């Protein structure tokens, strides 16, 4: 059974700004692909994604994206609490 990944509305504007930066840097497809891979992994088994941080917070890096999240096992939801953009300087 899959988990539902939720991104709060306040992070949607932040995500748009990060995508704009990725477009400027030439990493838009890399960033979008990274976010898709992270979302797919969170939907299937978020407990195996990334590493734990303080409390119930976990973080996963799939460069150039990073996502911080909390798992609610009882509702089978993953709440995204932060999204980061960390471009590789290869281009």
HELIX and SHEET records of a PDB file:
HELIX    1   1 UNK A    9  UNK A   25  1                                  17    
HELIX    2   2 UNK A   28  UNK A   45  1                                  18    
HELIX    3   3 UNK A   46  UNK A   48  5                                   3    
SHEET    1   A 5 UNK A   4  UNK A   7  0                                        
SHEET    2   A 5 UNK A  77  UNK A  85  1                                        
SHEET    3   A 5 UNK A  65  UNK A  72 -1                                        
SHEET    4   A 5 UNK A  57  UNK A  62 -1                                        
SHEET    5   A 5 UNK A  51  UNK A  52 -1                                        
END                                                                             
